[in-house]
Amino acid sequence: MACDDLPINIPVTSLSEYFNCPVCMCQMRNTLSTTCGHRYCAKCIEECVNRLHKCPCCNQALTVKELHKDPLFDEMIVTFNSQKLKAEKEYFDNLIEKANPGPFKDNAVPSTSQGAITQNAPNIFSPVELVLKEHLKKSLANHERCCQSLKQDCDRRQHQIDIEMRKLKEDLYSEGLTDRELEQQLSDLQQSCERQKSEVQLEMTKCVQLIAEAYDKYLSEHIPDLAVLPVKVSLSLLSKGITLPDVQLQPFHSVEDIIKMFKSKMVDRGDRIVHIPEDARLISFGPFMKKGIFEMEQASREVVNHGAHNPDILILPPGSRPLLQFALKPSSVIALYGKIQCESDLPKQCFATTFQKDAGQKVDYFSCKDCKINWVCRPCMEVCHKEHSATPHIMGHQPTWACCYCPKKKKCRMLPGATG
């Protein structure tokens, strides 16, 4: 039995069909065998026997009592599935290793072909390679199904040619030809048969080649270069000590688009940017240069004012597209450096005076127990009712009119001419 130790590969298709239930055509589960030697899923055969009282394959009379469990066959299916998954993994791992030969990564371990491996060893592939590996696996499986279908059509046509040739040969024998004529006719038929089968095989090869060309064209047009994929970055408003994480940056986004993102994010935070000075700068910090707000502000000052050079800290010029022009990396930070002014920096104003129709403004409203009024905007709560007992009424409300009951009840101290 020395040959059992040889690394022999057996085609999966030659075995997998034997593990399929003849009734449901799926892999058998809880296998039951019949006295006539057939195997089925327990659920399938019990239902068939209860209805028809015979074996679905050979029609032999059968009762439920004549069905027997087959645990060894179930174990064989489990072993087959586990070995199939293991072989699939090795196949795709080897395929990717051949496509991308090179030094192992820091957290990598050698594959079986390069010597010792340990169980539960770290994966030798990067996250990107794992994504590509998974899609490659699906693509190759689809390709194999397509090729198998073509091969079946090809084999069926070649078999049909053989049948037609045999019939023609039989007809020749009945035509009363001389031995020489018969030999010549049979030779011609054989050549014709071989030629037709060869043409069918060539057509099969052509079909596979056309599929490969179409697939290559599709992949060339649809698989993007990593350099032009969108990346996630963080935005940092240095003067406010605010970091806005997980912002997706597209290759076509310009510096002006990023400024708009800052403004939009600050509106969402309820503190709209009202002024960005002309000398403000967008500065990118690479993923390995990320620091605290204070350190980034200090580094920005050195770069802007003193021209300090650091390849991981870049001033993004107006009109530029950072992702395309500077290959901005994922997890970078884009900082807005300068004396940025937000609404929170302005003197407090009642919402009744700052309301803008259709601007989508959101307001926090409070109730003042001392004055016994509701719908008091946040600025009024912080100024006019500062010493009062105030509780939240409705947070993040989006009013359609200049709603604040503080001036309506003549309690507002912020309106022009108000006496409170």
SULNOR-V673989 format. One line per field, one symbol per residue. ss: DSSP state (h for helix, s for strand, l for the rest). psi: psi as a letter, one per 30 degrees, with the letter a starting at -180 (. if undefined). A space follows every 10 residues. Layout:
# SULNOR-V673989
ss->???
psi->???
This chain:
# SULNOR-V673989
ss->lhhhhlllll llhhhhhhhs llllllslll ssslllllss shhhhhhhhh hhlsllllll sllhhhlssl hhhhhhhhhh hhhhhhhhhh hhhhhhhhhl llllllllll lhhhllllll llllllhhhh hhhhhhhhhh hhhhhhhhhh hhhhhhhhhh hhhhhhhhhh hhhlllllhh hhhhhhhhhh hhhhhhhhhh hhhhhhhhhh hhhhhhhhhh hhlllhhhll ssssssshhh lssssssssl llllhhhhhh hhhhhhhhll llssslllll ssssslllll llhhhhhhhh hhhhhhllll llssssllll lhhhhhllll llssssslll sshhhlllll hhhhllllll llssssssll llssssshhh hhhlllllls ssssssslll llllhhhhll llllllllll
psi->gffffkikkk keffeeffgk kfefglkkki kkllfgglkl keeeeeeeee efhlkfeggk kklefgkkki eeeeeeeeee eeeeeeeeee eeeeeeeefi klklleglll lffgakllkh llkgkleeee eeeeeeeeee eeeeeeeeee eeeeeeeeee eeeeeeeeee eefgfhllee eeeeeeeeee eeeeeeeeee eeeeeeeeee eeeeeeeeee ffjlkffgkk lklkkkjeff hkkjlhkkkl efkleeeeee eeeeeeeefg ikkfkjlfgk kkkkklfggk aleeeeeeee eeeeeggkkj ffjkkjlkfl jeeefghklk glkjkjklik klefflkkkk ffffkkkgfh kkkkklkjee fhkahkleee efdehegljk lkdkkhkilg lijkfeeegh fkffkkgkf.
